[in-house]
Amino acid sequence: MEAWLIILITIFISLLLRAILNRRSFACKEPSPTLPPGPVNIPIISNILLLRSTFSELEPALRKLHKKHGPMVTLYFLSRPSIFISDRSLTHQALIESGALFADRPQASTVGKIISCNQHNVNSSTYGPTWRLLRRNLTAEILHPSRIKSYTHARKWVLQILIESLISNSKTGEPVRVVDHFQHAMFCLLVLMCFGDKLNQEQIKEIETVQRRLLLGVDGRFNILNFWPNLTRVLLHKLWKEFFQVFEDQQNVLVRLIRARKKVKEERLSKSKEDKEEADNECVLAYVDTLLDLQHPEENRKLTEQEIVGLISEFLDAGTDTTFTALQWIMANIVKYPHVQEKLFVEIKGVMEDGEEEVKEEDLQKMPYLKAVILEGLRRHPPAHFLLPHTVREDTVLGGFLVPKNATIHFLVAGMGWDPKVWDDPMAFKPERFLSNDNKTGDVFDITGSKEIKMMPFGVGRRICPGLSLAMLHLEYFVANLVWSFEWKAIDGDEVSLEEKQEFTVIMKSPLQAHLYPRKK
């Protein structure tokens, strides 16, 4: 009995000492970082509510959550943590100072994987060799300044289409609903850059139709298909069938054009040296031309037709919607505030020669107020209120909180451009804020956010929009020519509404309508 008692006492003392030592050791360590705070997650119910909401519908709730919990907030989508960041300094730390770590993309949704050919495009590719190849091809071959300049004739052609359509509609004396004209013009321009030819209106309309059906469907009604796909394939089989039909229609239209361009390229290569040189001089390099020659870096093969379709679709959608959305917002403010239009027209008039019909691209560099109007439009009305989602390549800490590898990270674009700590009266439209004493030329402002983020309509860091320079050129060129060609007036008794609506981009809830009066040169 005494031996057993000694053994029990010894074990008890050992366990007690071990507990005391463990507790003391634990007390000496710093507590492990936790996820950023957020509302209580109710499985299934929370997921359904979030899936049914667009980001624009979530935005007001997120503002309240950030006010309550701080600049980093966690929500859950399909049991996966999503971290929303509203602070400019934390965004700079993540995307600029730790750019490589935060440069990855999350796994796409089921529908997203299908239309992107398993994330085989510039925007959604994981950070690695394939992404580098696709982005380098786009920036070096199509978006290089010298290549952008080669599309001058395309911009002039599209401007002519736009001006003629607006003149035709303005002759009725009725207000002109400009958004359809803007969208079609930008789409014509991107189609030409993509396929290299001035396609006829029937072809352009066909491409536009299949692209819009897929884009708006994926951004809207097809989104529910991502919620437990194995279940929705049974319960929502008709919607799945509709999605695949829309997807197939897009594939058929674009593949036909890809093959036609490939045939033209092969015929050019088969010509004699003299004929080939003449053909090369007449031919403008198109985006699809560069994709036909591209070699997959990891699989040592050329791209498939489906992969090329995904890249073309991305090029058309990203280049069209963001630009025409920004263009409409800027023109809406020009109509709403006549003094802005008058000041801009006076600046343009001071640069133009008598009788000139078109504001040329080289003239734009002499117009600081024009640049200020564009920047203010992008600050006040960024086409996207959130960046495309990011992920980290390994668990890390940001702002004292854990950012796990499996989390999706969202950065709030609009909120940063409306930060009252940076911008005086942030919800007002004041182009003059970009013409302060520190920024008299209008082109000093760093929209890339490399030193400090004040606004980021194109994103920042390694995943910054590769089309930034092209978009700025298009906005400056078309805004200048629209103001030079027409006097824009609001409808009597009808205030220009700046209410927003979420589609692929954040558009005007009530599309801009205005009276247009051609100016006498």
PELIN-V283230 format. One record per residue. SS is DSSP state (H for helix, E for strand, C for the rest). OMEGA is omega in degrees with one decimal (999 if undefined). Layout:
# PELIN-V283230
ss = {SS:SS}
omega = {OMEGA:OMEGA}
This chain:
# PELIN-V283230
ss = {C:H:H:H:H:H:H:H:H:H:H:H:H:H:H:H:H:H:H:H:H:H:H:H:H:H:H:H:C:C:C:C:C:C:E:C:C:C:C:C:C:C:C:C:H:H:H:H:H:H:H:C:C:C:H:H:H:H:H:H:H:H:H:H:H:H:H:H:H:C:C:E:E:E:E:E:E:C:C:E:E:E:E:E:E:C:C:H:H:H:H:H:H:H:H:H:H:C:C:C:C:C:C:E:C:C:C:C:C:H:H:H:H:H:H:C:C:C:C:C:C:C:C:C:C:C:C:C:H:H:H:H:H:H:H:H:H:H:H:H:H:H:C:C:H:H:H:H:H:H:C:H:H:H:H:H:H:H:H:H:H:H:H:H:H:H:H:H:H:H:C:C:C:C:C:E:E:C:H:H:H:H:H:H:H:H:H:H:H:H:H:H:H:H:H:C:C:C:C:C:H:H:H:H:H:H:H:H:H:H:H:H:H:H:H:H:H:H:H:C:H:H:H:H:H:H:C:C:H:H:H:H:H:H:H:C:H:H:H:H:H:H:H:H:H:H:H:H:H:H:H:H:H:H:H:H:H:H:H:H:H:H:H:H:H:H:H:H:H:C:C:C:H:H:H:H:H:H:H:H:H:H:C:C:C:C:H:H:H:H:H:H:H:C:E:E:C:C:C:C:E:E:C:C:H:H:H:H:H:H:H:H:H:H:H:H:H:H:H:H:H:H:H:H:H:H:H:H:H:H:H:H:H:H:H:H:C:H:H:H:H:H:H:H:H:H:H:H:H:H:H:C:C:C:C:C:C:C:C:C:H:H:H:H:H:H:C:H:H:H:H:H:H:H:H:H:H:H:H:H:C:C:C:C:C:E:C:C:C:E:E:C:C:C:C:E:E:E:C:C:E:E:E:C:C:C:C:E:E:E:E:E:H:H:H:H:H:C:C:C:C:C:C:C:C:C:C:C:C:C:H:H:H:H:H:C:C:C:C:C:C:C:C:C:C:C:C:C:C:C:C:C:C:C:C:C:C:C:C:C:H:H:H:C:C:C:C:H:H:H:H:H:H:H:H:H:H:H:H:H:H:H:H:H:H:E:E:E:E:C:C:C:C:C:C:C:C:C:C:E:E:E:C:C:C:E:E:E:C:C:C:C:E:E:E:E:E:E:C:C:C}
omega = {-178.2:179.4:178.8:179.7:178.8:179.3:-179.9:179.1:179.9:179.3:-179.1:-179.8:179.7:179.5:179.8:178.4:-179.7:178.9:-179.5:-179.5:179.1:-179.2:179.8:179.1:179.9:-179.0:-179.0:-178.8:173.8:178.7:179.5:179.1:-179.6:175.2:174.5:-177.8:178.3:-179.9:179.1:179.0:175.7:-176.4:179.6:-177.8:179.3:-179.5:-179.7:-179.2:-178.7:179.3:-179.2:-175.7:169.8:179.4:179.0:176.5:178.0:-171.4:178.5:178.5:178.7:177.8:178.1:-179.8:178.5:178.3:-177.5:-170.9:-178.8:-172.6:177.5:-176.8:179.4:169.0:-179.5:174.3:-178.9:178.0:179.0:-178.9:173.9:-176.5:-179.4:-175.2:-176.8:-173.7:-177.7:-178.3:178.0:177.4:178.3:177.7:-176.1:-168.4:178.8:-175.9:178.2:-172.0:-177.0:-178.3:-175.8:-171.8:-176.1:176.6:176.3:176.4:-177.8:173.9:-179.2:179.0:179.3:178.2:-177.9:-174.9:179.3:-178.2:-179.6:176.4:-179.3:174.0:-173.7:-173.4:-171.5:179.0:173.2:-176.5:-177.4:-174.2:-178.5:177.9:-179.6:-179.9:-176.8:179.8:179.7:177.9:-179.0:-175.2:-176.1:-174.4:-173.4:-173.6:173.9:-177.3:-179.7:178.8:177.3:179.6:-178.4:178.8:179.5:-179.3:179.8:179.1:179.1:178.8:-179.3:176.6:179.1:176.9:-176.9:-177.6:-179.2:-179.8:178.2:177.8:-179.3:-178.8:-177.7:-178.1:-179.8:-177.2:178.6:175.2:-178.9:173.6:-164.3:-170.5:-179.4:177.9:179.6:-176.8:-178.6:179.9:179.8:179.7:176.5:-178.7:-179.0:176.7:179.2:177.9:-176.8:-173.9:172.2:-178.4:171.8:-179.7:178.2:-174.1:178.5:179.1:-179.9:-179.6:179.0:178.1:-178.0:-178.1:-177.6:178.9:-178.3:-179.7:-179.3:-176.7:-177.2:177.0:179.4:-178.8:-176.8:-169.2:179.4:-176.5:-178.7:-179.2:-179.4:-178.3:-176.8:-175.5:179.9:178.9:-177.6:176.8:178.3:-174.4:-177.0:-174.4:178.5:177.9:175.5:179.6:177.8:178.7:-178.3:176.9:177.6:179.1:179.9:177.8:178.5:179.7:-176.7:-178.4:-175.1:178.7:178.5:179.4:177.5:-179.2:178.0:179.4:177.6:179.3:177.7:-179.3:179.2:178.4:178.8:-179.9:-177.8:-178.6:176.2:-176.3:-178.6:179.6:-179.8:178.7:178.4:179.4:179.6:179.7:-179.3:-174.1:174.1:-179.5:179.3:-179.1:-178.4:177.2:-178.4:-178.1:-179.9:-177.8:-171.8:177.3:177.8:-171.9:-174.7:-175.9:175.8:179.6:175.0:179.9:175.1:177.6:-179.6:177.2:178.2:176.9:-180.0:-179.8:177.4:179.4:177.3:-178.9:-178.4:-176.9:-176.5:-177.1:-176.8:-168.5:-179.0:-176.9:-178.1:175.4:179.0:-179.7:-179.7:179.3:-178.5:-179.9:177.0:178.5:176.2:176.3:-176.5:-177.1:-176.0:-179.2:176.4:179.7:-178.1:179.4:179.4:179.6:179.1:178.5:180.0:-179.2:179.5:-178.9:-173.5:172.8:178.8:174.9:-179.6:-177.9:-172.0:168.8:-175.7:-175.8:179.9:177.8:-173.1:-177.8:-178.4:-172.8:-179.0:-179.6:175.1:179.3:179.7:178.3:179.4:-179.4:179.9:176.0:179.6:177.4:-174.8:-176.2:177.9:-178.8:175.4:-179.3:176.0:170.7:169.3:-172.9:176.9:166.0:176.5:-176.6:176.3:178.8:180.0:179.9:177.6:179.8:179.6:-179.2:177.9:170.0:-174.7:-177.2:-175.7:-176.4:171.7:-173.7:-179.8:178.0:-175.5:-176.8:-174.1:-177.9:-179.6:177.8:179.8:-176.1:-178.3:177.0:-178.2:-172.0:175.2:-179.8:-167.4:-177.3:176.8:178.2:-175.4:178.5:-177.3:-179.9:177.3:177.3:-179.8:-179.9:-179.5:-173.0:-172.3:-176.4:179.0:-178.3:-179.7:-175.0:-177.7:-179.0:178.8:178.0:-175.4:178.9:-179.6:-180.0:173.3:173.5:-177.9:179.9:178.9:-173.8:178.0:174.2:-173.1:-179.9:177.7:-177.8:-179.0:-178.8:-176.7:-176.9:179.1:-179.2:179.3:177.8:-179.3:-179.4:179.8:-176.1:-175.7:176.6:-179.6:-177.3:177.2:178.1:179.1:-176.2:-174.2:163.4:-175.4:-180.0:178.4:176.5:-179.5:177.1:-178.4:179.9:176.5:-177.4:178.1:175.1:-174.0:176.1:-178.2:165.6:173.0:172.3:177.1:-173.4:175.4:178.9:174.5:-176.0:-176.2:170.0:-177.2:171.0:-179.8:180.0:179.9:-178.7:174.8:-178.6:999}
